[in-house]
Amino acid sequence: MRRSPLAGRRSNRSTRSYLRAIFYIVLSACTATCWSQQAAAGVQSDSSVIDSQGTAHITRVIPVPTTVSPEAQRMLARPQSDAAKPETLEARRAGTDTWQAGAGKLSETMYPVHVASDAIAGVAVRVITPLEIPEDRRDRVLINLHGGGFNSDSGSLTETVPIANLTQTKVIAVLYRLAPEHPFPAAVDDAVAVYREVLKTYKPQKIAIYGTSAGAILTGEVAVKIKQLGLPLPGALGIFSGFGDFDHVGDSQAMYALNGLSGHLDPPAAPPMDKEYVRETNPRDPVLSPLYADLHGMPSTLFITSGRDILLSGTTILHRAFLRDGVDARLVVFEALPHAFWNNPELPESKEADGIMAKFFDRELGK
């Protein structure tokens, strides 16, 4: 609510500044390891020294790229935080919930929609509805599977609000059960239950399923499960910064000198959420890891990742698997940006990514 135009502008500026701070604090909290401090050393050039024991000590200067927007450059140049990371699951979830609520409100100011809580097939959902839905789009629906490492919700608003607004199509965000309390296949079962119910109202070719990070992984899993069950496949899939192989995520996770979540310098580390989610399931189970599934007949699928994404390899490997099985699969790789960067609604690249997603869903569901 605006008391006056000037008051509204001041409120917006204050809100945006606060949310920027929250965004970076929580993104830092989601990172698997603490920030390294090598930037403080003031290193100006590459170097390589072999000590008397034969160990090579290599310094690599990684500049802020000039190939991204000024806003992205400022994000990547931001000093690394040495704040303590949440040690408990409850603290991680609380921090993520705080950020998601704030960033979601910011998204709603940029992309006005209606947001409501509901339940479908006994599963909690958010329903994000555009302010107006044209007649020719009322027969379409998008199902979102949010990110958050399988143990929190880092995207049920930031991944859905822009897309609902841009596509003028209703989005159902599935608030699936989380690990470690509910490991695989609980999240898959919840998403499939919602999909079954949605099929009672919408034709399958008018439904798209998409997600980011853990939600991208889950999107592939759900598609394979739907096929195994003999249900009609949806009209499109969106796999945004995910992977399809819990056995070998890929080179970008093992080799990065840049933290793939933040884009800052940090030694690589295995995400702990993998064990919480997988538990005793064979990592090559074809539902858990769609890379080992028969992907023939999958619908048109859009893959999106970025140059500093810890899941860059995983996304591109799964994309190629879809291509090998004859799927209409498209891949977009953004320059230099970190994991799931589009969850920051203020980056120009986020707006571009959301636009690419929206156009893809419009095209595929409009057939």
VENKACOR-V551912 format. One record per residue. RES is the residue in three letters. PSI is psi in radians with two decimals (999 if undefined). OMEGA is omega in whole degrees, -180 to 180 (NA if undefined). Layout:
BEGIN
res:RES psi:PSI omega:OMEGA
res:RES psi:PSI omega:OMEGA
END
This chain:
BEGIN
res:MET psi:2.40 omega:-178
res:ARG psi:2.20 omega:176
res:ARG psi:-0.61 omega:175
res:SER psi:2.77 omega:178
res:PRO psi:-0.72 omega:-178
res:LEU psi:-0.77 omega:179
res:ALA psi:-0.67 omega:179
res:GLY psi:-0.76 omega:-180
res:ARG psi:-0.73 omega:179
res:ARG psi:-0.75 omega:180
res:SER psi:-0.75 omega:180
res:ASN psi:-0.79 omega:180
res:ARG psi:-0.77 omega:-180
res:SER psi:-0.77 omega:179
res:THR psi:-0.79 omega:-178
res:ARG psi:-0.70 omega:179
res:SER psi:-0.76 omega:179
res:TYR psi:-0.78 omega:-177
res:LEU psi:-0.59 omega:175
res:ARG psi:-0.79 omega:-179
res:ALA psi:-0.80 omega:179
res:ILE psi:-0.72 omega:-179
res:PHE psi:-0.86 omega:-176
res:TYR psi:-0.57 omega:178
res:ILE psi:-0.81 omega:-176
res:VAL psi:-0.63 omega:176
res:LEU psi:-0.67 omega:176
res:SER psi:-0.71 omega:-179
res:ALA psi:-0.48 omega:179
res:CYS psi:-0.27 omega:-178
res:THR psi:2.45 omega:-172
res:ALA psi:-0.52 omega:-177
res:THR psi:2.90 omega:180
res:CYS psi:2.69 omega:179
res:TRP psi:2.44 omega:171
res:SER psi:2.86 omega:-175
res:GLN psi:0.34 omega:-174
res:GLN psi:-0.39 omega:-180
res:ALA psi:-0.50 omega:-178
res:ALA psi:-0.26 omega:-178
res:ALA psi:-0.22 omega:178
res:GLY psi:0.54 omega:-180
res:VAL psi:2.31 omega:-175
res:GLN psi:-0.23 omega:-177
res:SER psi:2.83 omega:177
res:ASP psi:2.60 omega:176
res:SER psi:2.74 omega:177
res:SER psi:2.16 omega:-179
res:VAL psi:2.30 omega:176
res:ILE psi:2.10 omega:-176
res:ASP psi:-3.13 omega:-175
res:SER psi:-0.33 omega:178
res:GLN psi:0.00 omega:180
res:GLY psi:0.17 omega:179
res:THR psi:2.27 omega:179
res:ALA psi:2.28 omega:176
res:HIS psi:1.94 omega:-173
res:ILE psi:2.28 omega:174
res:THR psi:2.24 omega:-178
res:ARG psi:2.15 omega:178
res:VAL psi:2.12 omega:179
res:ILE psi:1.79 omega:-175
res:PRO psi:2.81 omega:171
res:VAL psi:2.19 omega:-175
res:PRO psi:2.51 omega:176
res:THR psi:0.03 omega:-176
res:THR psi:0.12 omega:177
res:VAL psi:3.01 omega:-177
res:SER psi:2.75 omega:175
res:PRO psi:-0.65 omega:179
res:GLU psi:-0.73 omega:178
res:ALA psi:-0.64 omega:177
res:GLN psi:-0.75 omega:179
res:ARG psi:-0.67 omega:178
res:MET psi:-0.81 omega:-177
res:LEU psi:-0.47 omega:-179
res:ALA psi:-0.14 omega:-178
res:ARG psi:2.32 omega:180
res:PRO psi:2.54 omega:-179
res:GLN psi:2.49 omega:-179
res:SER psi:2.43 omega:173
res:ASP psi:0.31 omega:179
res:ALA psi:2.57 omega:179
res:ALA psi:2.43 omega:179
res:LYS psi:2.59 omega:178
res:PRO psi:2.31 omega:-176
res:GLU psi:-0.34 omega:-177
res:THR psi:2.76 omega:177
res:LEU psi:-0.70 omega:-180
res:GLU psi:-0.72 omega:179
res:ALA psi:-0.70 omega:178
res:ARG psi:-0.80 omega:-180
res:ARG psi:-0.71 omega:-180
res:ALA psi:-0.75 omega:178
res:GLY psi:-0.75 omega:180
res:THR psi:-0.71 omega:179
res:ASP psi:-0.71 omega:179
res:THR psi:-0.81 omega:179
res:TRP psi:-0.79 omega:-177
res:GLN psi:-0.69 omega:178
res:ALA psi:-0.78 omega:-180
res:GLY psi:-0.83 omega:179
res:ALA psi:-0.56 omega:177
res:GLY psi:-0.71 omega:177
res:LYS psi:-0.70 omega:177
res:LEU psi:-0.74 omega:178
res:SER psi:-0.68 omega:-179
res:GLU psi:-0.51 omega:176
res:THR psi:-0.53 omega:180
res:MET psi:-0.56 omega:-176
res:TYR psi:1.44 omega:-175
res:PRO psi:2.29 omega:179
res:VAL psi:3.01 omega:169
res:HIS psi:2.36 omega:178
res:VAL psi:2.25 omega:180
res:ALA psi:2.62 omega:175
res:SER psi:2.51 omega:-178
res:ASP psi:-3.04 omega:173
res:ALA psi:2.42 omega:177
res:ILE psi:2.20 omega:-178
res:ALA psi:0.59 omega:179
res:GLY psi:0.10 omega:-179
res:VAL psi:2.30 omega:178
res:ALA psi:2.43 omega:179
res:VAL psi:2.79 omega:163
res:ARG psi:2.44 omega:176
res:VAL psi:2.03 omega:-178
res:ILE psi:2.02 omega:-173
res:THR psi:2.25 omega:176
res:PRO psi:2.71 omega:178
res:LEU psi:-0.59 omega:175
res:GLU psi:2.40 omega:176
res:ILE psi:2.00 omega:178
res:PRO psi:2.68 omega:-177
res:GLU psi:-0.70 omega:-175
res:ASP psi:0.02 omega:179
res:ARG psi:0.05 omega:-177
res:ARG psi:-0.22 omega:178
res:ASP psi:0.21 omega:-178
res:ARG psi:2.69 omega:174
res:VAL psi:2.55 omega:176
res:LEU psi:2.42 omega:176
res:ILE psi:2.10 omega:-180
res:ASN psi:2.40 omega:173
res:LEU psi:1.86 omega:-169
res:HIS psi:2.79 omega:173
res:GLY psi:-3.13 omega:179
res:GLY psi:0.40 omega:176
res:GLY psi:0.34 omega:-178
res:PHE psi:-0.06 omega:-178
res:ASN psi:0.13 omega:176
res:SER psi:3.06 omega:-180
res:ASP psi:1.78 omega:179
res:SER psi:0.34 omega:-176
res:GLY psi:0.06 omega:-174
res:SER psi:-0.24 omega:174
res:LEU psi:-0.88 omega:-176
res:THR psi:-0.42 omega:178
res:GLU psi:-0.22 omega:-171
res:THR psi:-0.68 omega:-176
res:VAL psi:-0.89 omega:179
res:PRO psi:-0.69 omega:-176
res:ILE psi:-0.72 omega:178
res:ALA psi:-0.75 omega:-180
res:ASN psi:-0.81 omega:-175
res:LEU psi:-0.61 omega:-179
res:THR psi:-0.22 omega:-174
res:GLN psi:0.74 omega:-177
res:THR psi:2.46 omega:179
res:LYS psi:2.42 omega:177
res:VAL psi:2.31 omega:175
res:ILE psi:2.01 omega:178
res:ALA psi:2.04 omega:-177
res:VAL psi:2.07 omega:178
res:LEU psi:1.23 omega:-174
res:TYR psi:2.78 omega:179
res:ARG psi:2.52 omega:-171
res:LEU psi:2.64 omega:170
res:ALA psi:2.74 omega:5
res:PRO psi:-0.17 omega:-179
res:GLU psi:-0.60 omega:-176
res:HIS psi:1.48 omega:-179
res:PRO psi:3.10 omega:175
res:PHE psi:2.35 omega:11
res:PRO psi:0.47 omega:-174
res:ALA psi:-0.81 omega:-179
res:ALA psi:-0.70 omega:177
res:VAL psi:-0.80 omega:-179
res:ASP psi:-0.73 omega:179
res:ASP psi:-0.80 omega:-179
res:ALA psi:-0.71 omega:179
res:VAL psi:-0.67 omega:178
res:ALA psi:-0.75 omega:177
res:VAL psi:-0.76 omega:-180
res:TYR psi:-0.77 omega:178
res:ARG psi:-0.77 omega:-178
res:GLU psi:-0.71 omega:180
res:VAL psi:-0.57 omega:178
res:LEU psi:-0.34 omega:179
res:LYS psi:-0.33 omega:-177
res:THR psi:-0.55 omega:-175
res:TYR psi:2.54 omega:173
res:LYS psi:2.52 omega:-177
res:PRO psi:-0.62 omega:-179
res:GLN psi:-0.13 omega:178
res:LYS psi:0.21 omega:179
res:ILE psi:2.37 omega:172
res:ALA psi:2.53 omega:176
res:ILE psi:2.32 omega:-179
res:TYR psi:2.83 omega:178
res:GLY psi:2.91 omega:180
res:THR psi:2.44 omega:175
res:SER psi:-2.09 omega:177
res:ALA psi:-0.62 omega:178
res:GLY psi:-0.52 omega:175
res:ALA psi:-0.75 omega:176
res:ILE psi:-0.80 omega:-179
res:LEU psi:-0.60 omega:178
res:THR psi:-0.80 omega:177
res:GLY psi:-0.72 omega:180
res:GLU psi:-0.77 omega:-178
res:VAL psi:-0.70 omega:179
res:ALA psi:-0.74 omega:178
res:VAL psi:-0.73 omega:180
res:LYS psi:-0.73 omega:178
res:ILE psi:-0.76 omega:179
res:LYS psi:-0.76 omega:179
res:GLN psi:-0.64 omega:-178
res:LEU psi:-0.14 omega:-179
res:GLY psi:0.27 omega:176
res:LEU psi:2.69 omega:176
res:PRO psi:2.38 omega:-179
res:LEU psi:2.67 omega:178
res:PRO psi:3.01 omega:-178
res:GLY psi:-0.34 omega:-179
res:ALA psi:2.73 omega:175
res:LEU psi:2.58 omega:172
res:GLY psi:2.00 omega:-179
res:ILE psi:1.76 omega:-170
res:PHE psi:1.79 omega:-178
res:SER psi:1.19 omega:179
res:GLY psi:-2.80 omega:174
res:PHE psi:3.05 omega:-178
res:GLY psi:0.38 omega:-175
res:ASP psi:1.78 omega:178
res:PHE psi:-0.14 omega:178
res:ASP psi:-0.71 omega:180
res:HIS psi:1.75 omega:-177
res:VAL psi:-0.57 omega:177
res:GLY psi:3.00 omega:-172
res:ASP psi:-0.65 omega:-175
res:SER psi:-0.55 omega:178
res:GLN psi:-0.66 omega:-176
res:ALA psi:-0.52 omega:-167
res:MET psi:-0.25 omega:-171
res:TYR psi:2.31 omega:167
res:ALA psi:-0.15 omega:175
res:LEU psi:2.37 omega:177
res:ASN psi:2.16 omega:-174
res:GLY psi:-0.19 omega:176
res:LEU psi:-0.80 omega:-174
res:SER psi:-0.41 omega:-174
res:GLY psi:0.01 omega:178
res:HIS psi:2.94 omega:177
res:LEU psi:2.32 omega:179
res:ASP psi:2.43 omega:176
res:PRO psi:2.55 omega:179
res:PRO psi:2.68 omega:178
res:ALA psi:2.63 omega:179
res:ALA psi:2.24 omega:179
res:PRO psi:2.25 omega:-178
res:PRO psi:-0.39 omega:-176
res:MET psi:-0.37 omega:179
res:ASP psi:-0.86 omega:-178
res:LYS psi:-0.66 omega:180
res:GLU psi:-0.63 omega:-176
res:TYR psi:-0.80 omega:-172
res:VAL psi:-0.74 omega:-175
res:ARG psi:-2.11 omega:-173
res:GLU psi:0.08 omega:-179
res:THR psi:2.43 omega:175
res:ASN psi:2.15 omega:-177
res:PRO psi:-0.24 omega:178
res:ARG psi:0.22 omega:172
res:ASP psi:2.26 omega:-172
res:PRO psi:-0.38 omega:174
res:VAL psi:-0.82 omega:178
res:LEU psi:-0.75 omega:-177
res:SER psi:1.55 omega:-175
res:PRO psi:-0.24 omega:177
res:LEU psi:-0.45 omega:-178
res:TYR psi:0.16 omega:-179
res:ALA psi:2.88 omega:172
res:ASP psi:1.96 omega:-175
res:LEU psi:0.03 omega:179
res:HIS psi:2.39 omega:177
res:GLY psi:-0.04 omega:177
res:MET psi:2.62 omega:-180
res:PRO psi:2.98 omega:176
res:SER psi:2.35 omega:-173
res:THR psi:2.32 omega:175
res:LEU psi:2.24 omega:175
res:PHE psi:2.36 omega:176
res:ILE psi:2.39 omega:176
res:THR psi:-2.94 omega:-177
res:SER psi:2.86 omega:-170
res:GLY psi:-0.50 omega:179
res:ARG psi:0.41 omega:179
res:ASP psi:2.20 omega:178
res:ILE psi:-0.39 omega:180
res:LEU psi:0.39 omega:176
res:LEU psi:-0.88 omega:-180
res:SER psi:-0.82 omega:-178
res:GLY psi:-0.69 omega:180
res:THR psi:-0.81 omega:-177
res:THR psi:-0.60 omega:178
res:ILE psi:-0.78 omega:-180
res:LEU psi:-0.64 omega:177
res:HIS psi:-0.80 omega:180
res:ARG psi:-0.61 omega:177
res:ALA psi:-0.71 omega:176
res:PHE psi:-0.76 omega:179
res:LEU psi:-0.75 omega:-179
res:ARG psi:-0.55 omega:-180
res:ASP psi:0.27 omega:172
res:GLY psi:0.31 omega:-179
res:VAL psi:2.51 omega:172
res:ASP psi:1.60 omega:-174
res:ALA psi:2.30 omega:-177
res:ARG psi:2.50 omega:-176
res:LEU psi:2.27 omega:174
res:VAL psi:2.19 omega:179
res:VAL psi:2.05 omega:178
res:PHE psi:2.50 omega:-178
res:GLU psi:2.24 omega:161
res:ALA psi:-0.20 omega:-171
res:LEU psi:2.73 omega:-175
res:PRO psi:3.13 omega:-177
res:HIS psi:2.22 omega:173
res:ALA psi:0.69 omega:-176
res:PHE psi:-0.45 omega:-177
res:TRP psi:-0.14 omega:173
res:ASN psi:-0.19 omega:171
res:ASN psi:1.77 omega:-170
res:PRO psi:-0.23 omega:-175
res:GLU psi:-0.21 omega:179
res:LEU psi:2.37 omega:174
res:PRO psi:-0.64 omega:179
res:GLU psi:-0.54 omega:176
res:SER psi:-0.74 omega:178
res:LYS psi:-0.66 omega:177
res:GLU psi:-0.77 omega:180
res:ALA psi:-0.79 omega:178
res:ASP psi:-0.67 omega:178
res:GLY psi:-0.70 omega:178
res:ILE psi:-0.78 omega:178
res:MET psi:-0.83 omega:-176
res:ALA psi:-0.76 omega:180
res:LYS psi:-0.67 omega:178
res:PHE psi:-0.85 omega:-180
res:PHE psi:-0.70 omega:177
res:ASP psi:-0.81 omega:-177
res:ARG psi:-0.82 omega:-174
res:GLU psi:-0.68 omega:-179
res:LEU psi:-0.23 omega:179
res:GLY psi:-0.01 omega:-178
res:LYS psi:999 omega:NA
END
